[in-house]
């Protein structure tokens, strides 16, 4: 699962395929790192060796070891027929006829209704992208970047003009981030190879980052959003405690790496300012070098070469480093607030083994639609629809939203919509609430 990376032709079966019949209990026992089974459409697959070669990364598929992965498999792969041939050599049997199609306590009615909704959405053509939309989006990024450089080339490098240029370049970086997100999710072209190529161009040449690093990180987030040890976005490295479970667990164990009851304050110092220019930057470089991902490294270096050619004549080498650091600083603020407002205030907990709809809705919320909100967030103000249908082109989110909302109302699944400012404020409030829970547990439990 996970749409990132390139697929190569499947090899011969890892072991002789035995047409076995299995119970859910047997499947669930194969969930260790060196022994992994999963179920798709009632067929049982041994993915132990394949997981290491999985284009979306070993972790994202391993998160479904011992589980039914049908809904996640369908959500991540736009061409199911093509991917089926990679599954065939891995099949070792199927579920016994007496076993239900869903595992554990997943709601069979919700699963069926969501399957029906997806079929309806597909029949209405909402998974078909409009190429002109993405061409115009790329065009406005390139034009804004050209404008930023022209301002300082033509009118000079005064503090005011330099600041204006930095704001524009930070905006282009943020918008390029949303565009690479589209290509990374294979939501633009029918052919995956074109999506992969443009993904590397946008995230590599326009942003200086790594497509493979993004794939392996981001698809884990989609597969198991807001679930500890599975979603890297809630791995706060002991700097923050989030949700309602983790703060209490830390408090009871007397864990105090940071003064967590003040985390809603120091968030402004270490969250938005440092995520992209420091943490992501170090992680990307380390990932490319440690994995010897020379292709992504070359794309990334092409960005920095182009940037230095544009900036050194105006600022010199040291000034260029300061200038790009400031641009990343500004970009990081926009990125953190947009991505966290839809997830951080939501339920963050350990694995609950829920169906796809329930799992995604408890971890995501929407921000009200407006022309500015759509543009500023790259349509990720429709976070619910994006998580339910990650391969859907973003310009169709608003069309599927009423259908999703009706389905949620039918089953009593909360569907939250906030204003942009409420979303920002809830990030602050959720951090304060979690910090207070930690302090209470730390002092009294």
Sine and cosine of phi, psi and omega as CSV:
sin_phi,cos_phi,sin_psi,cos_psi,sin_omega,cos_omega
0.00,0.00,0.35,-0.94,-0.09,-1.00
0.99,-0.14,0.78,-0.62,-0.13,-0.99
-1.00,0.04,0.00,1.00,-0.10,-1.00
-0.98,0.20,0.38,-0.92,0.08,-1.00
0.99,0.10,0.11,-0.99,-0.04,-1.00
-0.97,-0.26,0.63,-0.77,0.06,-1.00
-1.00,-0.07,0.67,-0.74,0.11,-0.99
-0.92,-0.39,0.28,-0.96,-0.06,-1.00
-0.86,0.51,0.65,-0.76,-0.04,-1.00
-0.91,0.41,0.54,-0.84,0.05,-1.00
-1.00,0.06,0.00,-1.00,0.05,-1.00
-0.91,0.42,0.40,-0.92,0.01,-1.00
-0.78,0.62,0.61,-0.79,-0.03,-1.00
-0.89,0.45,-0.63,0.78,0.06,-1.00
-0.61,-0.80,0.28,-0.96,-0.02,-1.00
-0.84,0.54,0.78,-0.62,-0.10,-1.00
-0.97,0.24,0.82,-0.57,0.04,-1.00
-0.94,-0.33,0.78,-0.62,-0.03,-1.00
-0.98,0.21,0.95,0.30,-0.05,-1.00
-1.00,0.08,0.30,-0.95,0.09,-1.00
-0.85,-0.52,0.81,-0.59,-0.18,-0.98
-0.78,-0.62,0.42,-0.91,0.13,-0.99
-1.00,-0.10,0.25,-0.97,0.06,-1.00
-0.89,0.46,-0.57,0.82,0.00,-1.00
-0.88,0.48,-0.64,0.77,0.02,-1.00
-0.93,0.37,-0.68,0.74,0.00,-1.00
-0.88,0.47,-0.70,0.71,-0.07,-1.00
-0.92,0.39,-0.34,0.94,0.03,-1.00
-0.97,0.24,-0.23,0.97,-0.01,-1.00
-0.98,-0.21,0.95,0.32,-0.06,-1.00
-0.74,-0.68,0.40,0.92,0.02,-1.00
-1.00,-0.09,0.25,-0.97,-0.06,-1.00
-0.85,0.53,-0.59,0.81,-0.05,-1.00
-0.97,-0.23,0.25,0.97,0.00,-1.00
-0.37,-0.93,0.99,-0.11,-0.13,-0.99
-0.77,-0.64,0.84,-0.54,0.14,-0.99
-0.87,-0.49,0.41,-0.91,0.18,-0.98
-0.49,-0.87,0.19,-0.98,-0.07,-1.00
-0.86,-0.51,0.72,-0.69,0.12,-0.99
-0.72,-0.69,0.86,-0.51,-0.02,-1.00
0.79,0.62,0.72,0.70,0.07,-1.00
0.95,0.32,-0.02,1.00,0.06,-1.00
-1.00,-0.05,0.64,-0.77,-0.06,-1.00
-0.98,-0.19,0.75,-0.66,-0.05,-1.00
-0.82,-0.57,0.64,-0.77,0.13,-0.99
-0.99,-0.11,0.95,-0.31,-0.08,-1.00
-0.96,-0.27,0.25,0.97,-0.12,-0.99
-0.79,0.61,-0.78,0.63,-0.02,-1.00
-0.99,0.11,-0.59,0.80,-0.04,-1.00
-0.89,0.45,-0.54,0.84,-0.04,-1.00
-0.83,0.56,-0.54,0.84,-0.02,-1.00
-0.94,0.35,-0.39,0.92,-0.03,-1.00
-0.95,-0.31,0.08,1.00,-0.05,-1.00
-0.88,0.48,0.81,-0.58,-0.06,-1.00
-0.86,0.52,-0.50,0.87,0.01,-1.00
-0.99,0.13,-0.01,1.00,-0.02,-1.00
0.97,-0.26,0.48,-0.88,-0.07,-1.00
-0.93,0.38,-0.55,0.84,-0.13,-0.99
-0.95,0.30,-0.66,0.75,-0.11,-0.99
-0.89,0.46,-0.64,0.77,0.02,-1.00
-0.98,0.22,-0.53,0.85,0.02,-1.00
-0.93,0.37,-0.41,0.91,0.03,-1.00
-0.89,0.45,-0.32,0.95,0.01,-1.00
-0.96,-0.27,0.19,0.98,0.05,-1.00
-0.88,0.48,0.75,-0.67,-0.01,-1.00
0.99,0.17,0.17,0.99,-0.08,-1.00
-0.79,-0.62,0.15,-0.99,0.19,-0.98
-0.99,0.12,0.85,-0.52,-0.07,-1.00
-0.93,-0.36,0.28,0.96,-0.10,-0.99
-0.85,0.53,-0.76,0.65,-0.08,-1.00
-0.92,0.39,-0.65,0.76,0.03,-1.00
-0.92,0.39,-0.66,0.75,0.02,-1.00
-0.86,0.51,-0.70,0.71,0.00,-1.00
-0.92,0.39,-0.63,0.77,-0.06,-1.00
-0.92,0.38,-0.59,0.81,-0.14,-0.99
-1.00,0.03,-0.37,0.93,-0.15,-0.99
-0.93,-0.38,0.94,-0.35,-0.02,-1.00
-0.94,0.34,-0.43,0.90,0.00,-1.00
-0.88,-0.47,1.00,0.05,-0.09,-1.00
-0.92,0.38,-0.58,0.82,-0.01,-1.00
-0.89,0.45,-0.64,0.76,0.00,-1.00
-0.90,0.43,-0.67,0.74,-0.07,-1.00
-0.96,0.27,-0.41,0.91,-0.04,-1.00
-0.84,0.54,-0.56,0.83,-0.05,-1.00
-0.94,0.35,-0.33,0.94,0.08,-1.00
-0.99,0.16,-0.39,0.92,0.03,-1.00
-0.99,0.17,-0.58,0.82,-0.14,-0.99
-0.79,0.61,-0.73,0.69,0.00,-1.00
-0.92,0.39,-0.27,0.96,-0.06,-1.00
-1.00,-0.06,-0.16,0.99,-0.07,-1.00
-0.95,0.31,0.74,-0.67,0.01,-1.00
-0.89,-0.46,-0.04,1.00,0.02,-1.00
0.34,-0.94,-0.44,-0.90,-0.02,-1.00
-0.49,-0.87,0.17,-0.99,0.03,-1.00
-0.95,0.32,0.54,-0.84,0.08,-1.00
-0.89,0.46,0.53,-0.85,-0.05,-1.00
-0.86,0.51,-0.44,0.90,-0.02,-1.00
-0.99,0.15,-0.16,0.99,-0.03,-1.00
-1.00,0.07,0.61,-0.79,0.08,-1.00
-0.94,0.35,0.35,-0.94,0.00,-1.00
-0.95,0.32,-0.47,0.88,-0.01,-1.00
-0.97,-0.23,0.48,-0.88,-0.03,-1.00
-0.99,-0.12,0.33,-0.95,0.07,-1.00
0.79,0.61,-0.73,-0.69,-0.10,-1.00
-0.97,-0.24,0.44,0.90,-0.01,-1.00
-0.92,0.39,0.59,-0.80,-0.08,-1.00
-0.98,0.18,0.94,-0.34,-0.06,-1.00
-0.90,0.43,-0.58,0.81,-0.02,-1.00
-0.93,0.37,-0.68,0.74,0.05,-1.00
-0.89,0.46,-0.68,0.73,0.00,-1.00
-0.87,0.50,-0.71,0.71,-0.01,-1.00
-0.92,0.39,-0.68,0.74,0.00,-1.00
-0.91,0.40,-0.60,0.80,0.04,-1.00
-0.94,0.35,-0.60,0.80,0.08,-1.00
-0.87,0.50,-0.66,0.75,0.03,-1.00
-0.91,0.42,-0.67,0.74,0.03,-1.00
-0.88,0.47,-0.68,0.73,0.00,-1.00
-0.89,0.46,-0.66,0.75,0.03,-1.00
-0.88,0.47,-0.65,0.76,0.03,-1.00
-0.90,0.45,-0.71,0.71,-0.01,-1.00
-0.89,0.46,-0.66,0.76,0.03,-1.00
-0.90,0.43,-0.67,0.74,-0.02,-1.00
-0.91,0.41,-0.46,0.89,0.03,-1.00
-1.00,0.10,0.01,1.00,0.08,-1.00
0.97,0.24,0.39,0.92,-0.05,-1.00
-0.98,0.18,-0.04,1.00,0.12,-0.99
-0.99,-0.13,0.06,1.00,0.04,-1.00
-1.00,-0.03,0.79,-0.61,-0.04,-1.00
-1.00,0.07,0.43,-0.90,0.13,-0.99
-0.98,-0.19,0.96,-0.28,-0.07,-1.00
-0.82,0.57,-0.58,0.81,-0.03,-1.00
-0.87,0.49,-0.60,0.80,0.01,-1.00
-0.85,0.53,-0.74,0.68,-0.06,-1.00
-0.97,0.24,-0.51,0.86,0.09,-1.00
-0.90,0.43,-0.68,0.73,0.02,-1.00
-0.92,0.40,-0.60,0.80,0.01,-1.00
-0.91,0.42,-0.69,0.72,0.06,-1.00
-0.90,0.44,-0.65,0.76,-0.01,-1.00
-0.88,0.48,-0.65,0.76,-0.04,-1.00
-0.95,0.32,-0.47,0.88,0.08,-1.00
-0.92,0.39,-0.73,0.68,-0.02,-1.00
-0.91,0.42,-0.63,0.78,0.01,-1.00
-0.92,0.40,-0.67,0.74,0.02,-1.00
-0.90,0.43,-0.63,0.77,0.02,-1.00
-0.91,0.41,-0.68,0.74,0.03,-1.00
-0.88,0.48,-0.65,0.76,0.01,-1.00
-0.89,0.46,-0.67,0.74,-0.01,-1.00
-0.87,0.50,-0.69,0.72,0.00,-1.00
-0.95,0.32,-0.60,0.80,0.01,-1.00
-0.89,0.45,-0.59,0.81,-0.01,-1.00
-0.84,0.54,-0.73,0.68,-0.05,-1.00
-0.99,0.10,-0.44,0.90,0.06,-1.00
-0.94,0.35,-0.64,0.77,-0.10,-1.00
-1.00,0.04,-0.70,0.71,-0.13,-0.99
-0.97,-0.25,-0.08,1.00,0.11,-0.99
0.98,-0.22,0.01,-1.00,-0.14,-0.99
-0.92,-0.39,0.68,0.73,0.10,-0.99
-0.90,0.44,0.28,-0.96,-0.02,-1.00
-0.85,0.53,-0.66,0.75,-0.04,-1.00
-0.91,0.41,-0.74,0.68,-0.03,-1.00
-0.94,0.35,-0.59,0.81,0.04,-1.00
-0.91,0.42,-0.67,0.74,0.03,-1.00
-0.90,0.44,-0.70,0.72,0.02,-1.00
-0.87,0.49,-0.69,0.72,0.02,-1.00
-0.89,0.46,-0.65,0.76,0.01,-1.00
-0.90,0.44,-0.66,0.75,0.03,-1.00
-0.89,0.46,-0.68,0.73,0.00,-1.00
-0.91,0.41,-0.69,0.72,0.00,-1.00
-0.92,0.39,-0.58,0.81,0.08,-1.00
-0.90,0.43,-0.61,0.79,0.05,-1.00
-0.90,0.44,-0.68,0.73,0.02,-1.00
-0.91,0.41,-0.58,0.81,0.03,-1.00
-0.91,0.41,-0.67,0.75,0.02,-1.00
-0.90,0.43,-0.70,0.71,0.00,-1.00
-0.93,0.36,-0.58,0.82,0.08,-1.00
-0.92,0.40,-0.53,0.85,0.07,-1.00
-0.89,0.46,-0.66,0.75,0.03,-1.00
-0.93,0.36,-0.58,0.81,-0.02,-1.00
-0.94,0.34,-0.66,0.75,0.04,-1.00
-0.90,0.44,-0.51,0.86,0.06,-1.00
-0.88,0.48,-0.64,0.77,0.04,-1.00
-0.89,0.46,-0.74,0.67,0.00,-1.00
-0.92,0.39,-0.62,0.78,0.00,-1.00
-0.88,0.47,-0.53,0.85,0.03,-1.00
-1.00,0.05,0.12,0.99,0.04,-1.00
0.85,0.52,0.60,0.80,-0.12,-0.99
-0.97,-0.23,0.13,0.99,-0.06,-1.00
-0.96,-0.29,-0.83,0.56,-0.04,-1.00
-0.97,-0.23,0.45,-0.89,0.09,-1.00
-0.93,0.36,-0.62,0.79,0.00,-1.00
-0.99,0.11,0.84,-0.54,-0.03,-1.00
-0.87,0.49,-0.54,0.84,-0.05,-1.00
-0.88,0.47,-0.59,0.81,0.04,-1.00
-0.93,0.37,-0.64,0.77,0.07,-1.00
-0.87,0.49,-0.68,0.73,-0.01,-1.00
-0.89,0.45,-0.68,0.73,-0.03,-1.00
-0.90,0.43,-0.75,0.66,0.00,-1.00
-0.93,0.38,-0.51,0.86,0.07,-1.00
-0.88,0.47,-0.72,0.70,0.01,-1.00
-0.91,0.42,-0.59,0.80,0.02,-1.00
-0.91,0.42,-0.74,0.67,-0.09,-1.00
-0.95,0.31,-0.78,0.63,-0.05,-1.00
-0.96,0.26,-0.48,0.88,-0.01,-1.00
-1.00,0.07,-0.88,0.48,-0.11,-0.99
-0.98,0.20,-0.53,0.85,-0.01,-1.00
-1.00,-0.03,-0.32,0.95,-0.06,-1.00
-0.80,-0.60,-0.30,0.95,0.02,-1.00
0.98,0.21,0.39,0.92,-0.02,-1.00
-0.92,-0.40,-0.22,-0.98,-0.11,-0.99
-0.85,-0.52,0.79,-0.61,0.01,-1.00
-0.91,0.41,-0.69,0.72,-0.02,-1.00
-0.92,0.38,-0.63,0.78,0.08,-1.00
-0.86,0.51,-0.71,0.71,-0.01,-1.00
-0.90,0.44,-0.71,0.70,-0.01,-1.00
-0.83,0.56,-0.80,0.60,-0.12,-0.99
-0.92,0.39,-0.48,0.88,0.03,-1.00
-0.99,0.12,-0.75,0.66,-0.18,-0.98
-0.95,0.31,-0.57,0.82,-0.03,-1.00
-0.95,0.32,-0.43,0.90,0.14,-0.99
-0.90,0.44,-0.66,0.75,0.02,-1.00
-0.87,0.49,-0.67,0.74,-0.01,-1.00
-0.95,0.32,-0.59,0.80,-0.05,-1.00
-0.92,0.38,-0.64,0.77,-0.05,-1.00
-0.62,-0.78,0.93,0.36,-0.09,-1.00
-0.91,0.41,0.68,-0.74,0.06,-1.00
0.87,0.50,0.47,0.88,0.03,-1.00
-0.93,-0.38,0.86,-0.51,-0.04,-1.00
-0.84,0.54,0.59,-0.81,0.01,-1.00
0.95,0.32,-0.07,1.00,0.02,-1.00
-0.85,-0.53,-0.55,0.84,0.05,-1.00
-0.98,-0.18,0.93,-0.36,-0.03,-1.00
-0.90,0.44,-0.33,0.94,-0.02,-1.00
-0.94,0.33,-0.29,0.96,0.06,-1.00
-0.96,-0.28,0.20,0.98,0.14,-0.99
-1.00,0.05,1.00,-0.07,-0.13,-0.99
-1.00,-0.02,0.15,0.99,0.09,-1.00
0.81,0.58,0.58,0.81,0.03,-1.00
0.92,0.38,0.11,0.99,0.02,-1.00
-0.99,0.17,-0.59,0.81,0.04,-1.00
-0.77,-0.64,0.45,-0.89,0.24,-0.97
-0.93,-0.37,0.69,-0.72,-0.12,-0.99
-0.76,-0.65,0.35,-0.94,-0.03,-1.00
0.97,0.25,-0.30,-0.95,0.00,-1.00
-0.94,-0.35,-0.29,0.96,-0.03,-1.00
-1.00,0.05,-0.78,0.63,-0.05,-1.00
-0.85,0.52,-0.70,0.71,0.00,-1.00
-0.86,0.52,-0.65,0.76,0.00,-1.00
-0.93,0.38,-0.67,0.74,0.03,-1.00
-0.87,0.49,-0.71,0.70,0.03,-1.00
-0.90,0.44,-0.67,0.74,-0.03,-1.00
-0.90,0.44,-0.70,0.72,0.00,-1.00
-0.89,0.46,-0.61,0.79,-0.01,-1.00
-0.99,0.12,0.03,1.00,0.00,-1.00
0.86,0.51,0.60,0.80,0.05,-1.00
-1.00,0.09,0.82,-0.57,-0.03,-1.00
-0.61,-0.80,0.94,0.33,0.08,-1.00
-0.94,0.33,-0.50,0.87,0.00,-1.00
-0.65,-0.76,0.32,-0.95,0.10,-0.99
-0.97,0.23,0.99,0.13,-0.19,-0.98
-0.88,0.47,-0.39,0.92,0.02,-1.00
-0.95,0.31,-0.10,1.00,0.10,-0.99
-0.92,-0.39,0.21,0.98,-0.11,-0.99
-0.91,0.42,-0.47,0.89,0.03,-1.00
-0.93,0.37,-0.28,0.96,0.05,-1.00
-1.00,-0.05,-0.77,0.64,-0.05,-1.00
-0.97,0.24,-0.14,0.99,0.14,-0.99
-0.81,0.59,-0.63,0.78,-0.04,-1.00
-0.94,0.35,-0.29,0.96,-0.01,-1.00
-0.99,-0.12,-0.53,0.85,-0.11,-0.99
-0.88,-0.47,-0.20,0.98,-0.02,-1.00
-1.00,0.05,-1.00,0.05,-0.02,-1.00
-0.82,0.57,-0.63,0.78,-0.06,-1.00
-0.94,0.33,-0.50,0.87,-0.22,-0.98
-0.94,-0.35,-0.25,0.97,-0.14,-0.99
-0.84,0.54,-0.82,0.57,-0.04,-1.00
-0.98,0.19,-0.78,0.63,-0.09,-1.00
-0.92,0.38,-0.40,0.92,-0.04,-1.00
-0.91,-0.41,-0.93,0.36,-0.15,-0.99
-0.89,0.45,-0.82,0.57,-0.01,-1.00
-0.89,0.45,-0.63,0.77,-0.04,-1.00
-0.88,0.48,-0.74,0.68,0.02,-1.00
-0.90,0.43,-0.69,0.72,-0.04,-1.00
-0.89,0.45,-0.66,0.75,-0.01,-1.00
-0.90,0.44,-0.75,0.66,0.00,-1.00
-0.88,0.48,-0.71,0.70,0.00,-1.00
-0.88,0.48,-0.67,0.74,-0.02,-1.00
-0.90,0.43,-0.72,0.69,-0.03,-1.00
-0.89,0.45,-0.67,0.74,-0.04,-1.00
-0.96,0.27,-0.71,0.70,-0.04,-1.00
-0.91,0.41,-0.55,0.84,0.02,-1.00
-1.00,-0.04,0.02,1.00,-0.01,-1.00
0.80,0.60,0.72,0.70,0.00,-1.00
-1.00,0.00,0.97,0.23,-0.13,-0.99
-0.94,0.34,-0.47,0.88,0.02,-1.00
-0.91,0.42,-0.77,0.63,0.03,-1.00
-0.90,0.44,-0.57,0.82,0.02,-1.00
-0.90,0.43,-0.64,0.77,0.02,-1.00
-0.91,0.42,-0.69,0.72,0.06,-1.00
-0.87,0.50,-0.68,0.73,-0.02,-1.00
-0.90,0.43,-0.70,0.72,0.01,-1.00
-0.90,0.43,-0.50,0.87,0.02,-1.00
-0.90,0.44,-0.54,0.84,0.06,-1.00
-0.91,0.40,-0.76,0.65,-0.07,-1.00
-0.92,0.39,-0.55,0.84,0.07,-1.00
-0.90,0.43,-0.71,0.70,0.02,-1.00
-0.90,0.44,-0.66,0.75,0.00,-1.00
-0.89,0.46,-0.73,0.68,-0.03,-1.00
-0.91,0.43,-0.59,0.81,0.05,-1.00
-0.89,0.46,-0.56,0.83,0.00,-1.00
-0.99,0.16,-0.55,0.84,-0.18,-0.98
-0.99,-0.13,-0.57,0.82,-0.09,-1.00
-0.86,0.51,-0.67,0.75,0.03,-1.00
-0.87,0.50,-0.41,0.91,-0.05,-1.00
-0.99,-0.13,-0.61,0.79,-0.13,-0.99
-0.89,-0.45,-0.23,0.97,-0.15,-0.99
0.98,0.21,0.11,-0.99,-0.07,-1.00
-0.92,0.40,-0.76,0.65,-0.03,-1.00
-0.90,0.44,-0.69,0.72,0.02,-1.00
-0.89,0.46,-0.56,0.83,0.02,-1.00
-0.92,0.40,-0.63,0.77,0.03,-1.00
-0.91,0.42,-0.68,0.74,0.03,-1.00
-0.90,0.44,-0.66,0.75,-0.04,-1.00
-0.89,0.45,-0.74,0.67,-0.02,-1.00
-0.94,0.35,-0.52,0.85,0.06,-1.00
-0.90,0.44,-0.63,0.77,0.03,-1.00
-0.93,0.37,-0.62,0.78,0.05,-1.00
-0.88,0.48,-0.72,0.70,0.03,-1.00
-0.89,0.45,-0.60,0.80,0.04,-1.00
-0.87,0.50,-0.72,0.69,0.02,-1.00
-0.92,0.38,-0.70,0.71,0.01,-1.00
-0.86,0.51,-0.66,0.75,-0.07,-1.00
-0.87,0.48,-0.60,0.80,0.03,-1.00
-0.88,0.48,-0.76,0.65,0.01,-1.00
-0.88,0.48,-0.68,0.73,-0.04,-1.00
-0.89,0.46,-0.73,0.68,-0.06,-1.00
-0.90,0.44,-0.73,0.68,-0.05,-1.00
-0.91,0.41,-0.66,0.75,-0.01,-1.00
-0.91,0.41,-0.70,0.72,-0.08,-1.00
-0.97,0.22,-0.53,0.85,-0.07,-1.00
-1.00,0.09,-0.43,0.90,-0.07,-1.00
-0.91,0.41,-0.38,0.93,-0.02,-1.00
-0.99,-0.13,-0.12,0.99,-0.09,-1.00
-0.79,-0.61,-0.72,0.69,-0.13,-0.99
-0.87,0.50,-0.62,0.79,0.01,-1.00
-0.97,0.22,-0.08,1.00,-0.06,-1.00
-1.00,0.02,-0.04,-1.00,-0.04,-1.00
-0.92,0.39,0.80,-0.60,0.05,-1.00
-0.80,-0.60,0.88,-0.48,-0.16,-0.99
-0.39,-0.92,-0.07,-1.00,0.09,-1.00
-0.98,0.19,0.15,-0.99,-0.05,-1.00
-0.82,0.57,0.76,-0.65,0.03,-1.00
-0.90,-0.44,-0.09,1.00,0.03,-1.00
0.82,0.58,0.79,0.61,0.01,-1.00
-1.00,-0.05,0.25,-0.97,0.12,-0.99
-0.93,0.37,0.27,-0.96,-0.12,-0.99
-0.84,0.55,-0.75,0.66,-0.05,-1.00
-0.88,0.47,-0.77,0.64,-0.04,-1.00
-0.89,0.45,-0.67,0.74,-0.02,-1.00
-0.89,0.46,-0.72,0.70,-0.04,-1.00
-0.94,0.35,-0.62,0.78,-0.05,-1.00
-0.95,0.32,-0.50,0.87,0.02,-1.00
-0.97,0.25,-0.29,0.96,-0.07,-1.00
-0.97,-0.26,-0.10,0.99,-0.11,-0.99
-0.69,-0.72,0.42,-0.91,0.15,-0.99
-0.60,-0.80,0.26,-0.97,0.00,-1.00
-0.97,-0.23,0.36,-0.93,0.16,-0.99
-0.92,-0.39,0.63,-0.77,-0.10,-0.99
-0.80,0.60,0.57,-0.82,-0.03,-1.00
-0.98,0.21,0.67,-0.74,0.20,-0.98
-0.34,-0.94,0.27,-0.96,0.01,-1.00
-0.86,0.51,-0.66,0.75,0.00,-1.00
-0.93,0.38,-0.74,0.68,-0.03,-1.00
-0.87,0.49,-0.65,0.76,0.03,-1.00
-0.87,0.49,-0.74,0.68,-0.04,-1.00
-0.94,0.34,-0.76,0.66,-0.09,-1.00
-0.87,0.49,-0.63,0.78,-0.06,-1.00
-0.99,-0.13,0.04,1.00,-0.06,-1.00
0.90,0.45,0.56,0.83,-0.05,-1.00
0.92,0.39,0.20,0.98,0.06,-1.00
-0.99,0.16,0.08,1.00,0.24,-0.97
-0.92,0.38,-0.33,0.95,0.16,-0.99
-1.00,-0.09,0.82,0.57,-0.09,-1.00
-0.90,0.44,-0.57,0.82,-0.01,-1.00
-0.89,0.46,-0.78,0.62,-0.03,-1.00
-0.90,0.43,-0.61,0.79,0.03,-1.00
-0.89,0.46,-0.66,0.75,-0.02,-1.00
-0.95,0.32,-0.56,0.83,0.02,-1.00
-0.96,0.29,-0.59,0.80,-0.05,-1.00
-0.77,-0.64,0.95,0.31,-0.13,-0.99
-0.90,0.44,-0.33,0.94,0.01,-1.00
-1.00,-0.08,0.05,1.00,0.01,-1.00
-0.97,0.22,0.72,-0.69,0.08,-1.00
-0.88,0.47,0.66,-0.75,-0.19,-0.98
-0.89,0.45,-0.43,0.90,-0.03,-1.00
-0.94,0.33,-0.09,1.00,0.03,-1.00
-0.96,-0.27,0.00,1.00,-0.02,-1.00
-0.84,0.54,-0.68,0.73,-0.07,-1.00
-0.92,0.40,-0.36,0.93,0.01,-1.00
-0.99,0.17,-0.55,0.83,-0.02,-1.00
-1.00,0.03,-0.30,0.95,-0.07,-1.00
-0.83,0.55,-0.72,0.69,0.01,-1.00
-0.88,0.47,-0.54,0.84,0.02,-1.00
-0.94,0.35,-0.66,0.75,0.03,-1.00
-0.91,0.42,-0.67,0.74,-0.02,-1.00
-0.89,0.46,-0.66,0.75,0.02,-1.00
-0.90,0.44,-0.64,0.77,0.02,-1.00
-0.91,0.42,-0.65,0.76,0.02,-1.00
-0.90,0.44,-0.67,0.74,0.03,-1.00
-0.89,0.46,-0.62,0.79,0.01,-1.00
-0.87,0.50,-0.63,0.78,-0.08,-1.00
-0.97,-0.22,0.11,0.99,0.03,-1.00
0.93,0.35,0.47,0.88,0.04,-1.00
-1.00,-0.03,0.85,-0.52,-0.04,-1.00
-0.86,0.52,0.74,-0.67,0.03,-1.00
-0.84,-0.55,0.98,-0.19,-0.13,-0.99
-1.00,-0.09,0.72,-0.69,0.09,-1.00
-0.77,-0.63,0.78,-0.63,-0.05,-1.00
-0.81,-0.58,0.26,-0.97,0.20,-0.98
-0.97,0.23,0.27,-0.96,0.00,-1.00
-0.87,0.50,-0.70,0.71,-0.05,-1.00
-0.94,0.33,-0.56,0.83,0.08,-1.00
-0.91,0.42,-0.62,0.78,0.05,-1.00
-0.88,0.47,-0.69,0.72,0.05,-1.00
-0.89,0.46,-0.72,0.70,-0.05,-1.00
-0.90,0.43,-0.57,0.82,-0.02,-1.00
-0.93,0.37,-0.44,0.90,0.10,-0.99
-0.88,0.47,-0.74,0.67,0.03,-1.00
-0.88,0.47,-0.73,0.68,-0.05,-1.00
-0.90,0.43,-0.64,0.77,-0.03,-1.00
-0.92,0.38,-0.62,0.78,0.06,-1.00
-0.90,0.43,-0.65,0.76,0.03,-1.00
-0.91,0.41,-0.68,0.74,0.00,-1.00
-0.88,0.47,-0.70,0.71,0.01,-1.00
-0.90,0.43,-0.65,0.76,0.04,-1.00
-0.89,0.46,-0.63,0.78,0.04,-1.00
-0.92,0.40,-0.62,0.78,0.05,-1.00
-0.89,0.46,-0.66,0.75,0.02,-1.00
-0.89,0.46,-0.72,0.69,-0.04,-1.00
-0.89,0.46,-0.67,0.74,0.01,-1.00
-0.89,0.46,-0.70,0.72,0.01,-1.00
-0.93,0.37,-0.62,0.78,-0.02,-1.00
-0.90,0.43,-0.61,0.79,-0.08,-1.00
-1.00,0.02,-0.50,0.87,-0.20,-0.98
-0.85,-0.53,-0.08,1.00,-0.05,-1.00
-0.86,-0.51,0.00,0.00,0.00,0.00
